[in-house]
Amino acid sequence: MMPKSVIKVICIIMAALMILSVGAVILQVIAVDSADLMHLAVPATGDNDGDYLIPAGIGVLAILAVAICLVLPKMKKK
């Protein structure tokens, strides 16, 4: 078995990788070509904010994972 500190470090690294992957997705969603700027004035019917909400939700879950990995062991000691 690995020590608990090693497991905590691995969990934090994995959560950081999740945050980086969310950042990569958000950059792809936000990136806009100059040719596409002309189409922004016309509202797209049927378009929703799922492109922004899903990566934001994954980012929040990654931050919660880090918080749980850091706080939960301290709560168990009490």
N, C-alpha and C positions, 0 to 999 in steps of 0.2 A: 504494500500500500504506500501511496505517496503521502507525504506530510500535508496537513491541511493548508499550510501557507502556499505550497506549490499548487494545490488545487485552486485556491483563491486567485493566484496570479494567472493561471490558465483561463479561468472564467472571465477575469477582467480583460485579458487579451482577446478572447473570443467576442466579448461585448464591444470592444473597440473596433474589431473587424466588422461587426454588424453595422456600427455607426458609419464607418468608412464606406461600406457598400451602399448604405442609404444615401450618403452624400454623392456617390457616383451616379445613382439613379436620379437624384434631384438635379444634378448638373445636366444630365441628358434631357430631362423634361423641360428645364428652364431655357436651355440653349435655343436661340432663335436665329435663323438666317435673315439677312437684310431683305431678301425677296419676300419672306413671310410677313414682314411688318405691314405690308399693304393689306393683308387679309385680317389683321387684328381689328380694324375699324368695323368690320361686318361681324355681327354676332353669329356664332355657329350654333345652329339648333341641335339639340340633343347632346351638346357637350356638357360635361360635368367637371367637378373639381376633384374627381377621383385620382387624377394624375398627381395632385399635390397632397391629398389626404392620406393615401396609402403609404407613401414613403415617410410622411411625417409620423404616422402611427407606428411604423416599424422603428423609427428613430426613438420614439417615446418608449417603446418596449425594450429597446436596447439599453436605454438609460435606466429603466426600472430594473433590468437584469443586473446591472452594475451595482445599483443601490441595494438590491436584495443580497447580492454576494458580499457586500461590505457590512450591512446592518444585521442580517440574520444571525451570523455567528456571535455577535456581541449580545444579542437578545437571549440566546440560548445559554450564555454563561451566567446570566442572572437567574 
